[in-house]
Amino acid sequence: EEGEEEDGDDDDEQDPRVYQPVVKKKVLDDNDETETDLPPGWKVFRTRTPNERPYYYNKELNKTQWTKPEKEKPPVPDGWTAYKTKTPRERTYFYNSKEKKTTWTFPDS
């Protein structure tokens, strides 16, 4: 019929003889780490390998790295102390010795 491709060629199909890089950039999915967790200018990507290892890229600095860049943190309010857990994930928590309070979120005051 009119408008249909002849001989079954599919333009979306890639020629298997064309070189395909082993590692390609892939932007993370919505349920992965978000770029709001990163300092301005940084983007997170995953390698196209079975473990999809994350890496970080900053176009402005022309820099790529395996370690997650950290945002600058504001000073902890008076009376509060920041601690890191001794686990592989190394989460930060905050303790107020005066009020005997502990929280995972950054304290307001």
N, C-alpha and C positions, 0 to 999 in steps of 0.2 A: 504494500500500500504506500501511498504518498507520505513522505516525511519519515518513514522507517529506514533504519540502516540496513544496508544490504550485506550479505555474506556473514552476518553474525558478529562483526567486529564490535568490541566493547572498548570505548575510549578510556574508561575508568580502570581497566586492567593494566597492570604494569608488566613490562617485559622482564622476565626473570633473569635475563642476561645483563641487565643494567645494574651497576654497582649499588648496593644498599649498605649504608654505614651500619656498623654494629651498635653504636650508641647514638641515639637521637634525643633531642630535647622533647620533653612531654610536660606540659603544665599540669599541676596537680588537680585532682578532682575536688568538688565542693566539700567532700567529707574529709579531706586531708588538711594538713597544716595550711593556714591561710597567710597571705602576704601581709595582712594587718598585724601579724605576729613579728614582722620584720621591720628593720629601720627603713626610712624612705629611700627609694631607688633600688632596693633589692627585690629580686623575684626568685621563687623556688621552682625548681624543675626536678624531674626524675629521669634517671638513665633508663634506656630501653634494654634492660637486662632482667633476668628472672627476679632479682631482689628489688628492682626499681629504686636504687639508692638515691636519696635526695641530694641535690647540690644547689648552690646559690650563686646568682649572677647579678652584678650591678653594671649596667650599661654605661652609666656616667663615669664610673671609675675604671671601666674596662677590666673588671676583676671577676674571676670565677673561683669558688672555694667549696670544699666539702663541709666545713664547719658552719653552723648556723650563726650569722651575724646577730649580735645582740643590740637591742634598742638601748639608748642612754636611759638610765633609771633615775627618777627624781630621788632626792634624799628621803630616807625613812623619817617619818614624823617623830618628834621628841617622845621619849618613853617607849618607843618600839624598837625592836632589834630584828634584823633579817637573818634567817638561818637557812642552810641548804640541807635537804635530807641526804642521808648516806646510802642512796640507792642508785642504780644505773640511770634512772630518769633524772635524778638530782633536782627535785622540785624545791622552790623557795617558799618558806612560810614565815610568818611574823609573830613575834611574842612581845606582849606588854607586861613587864614584871610588876609594875605598879598595880595594874588592874587584873593581873593574872588571866589574861586573855590570849588565845592563839587563833590565828586566821590564815587561810591560804590566799586571801585577796589582799591587795595593798591597802593598808589602813588609811582612813581619811584623816585622822588626827590622833 
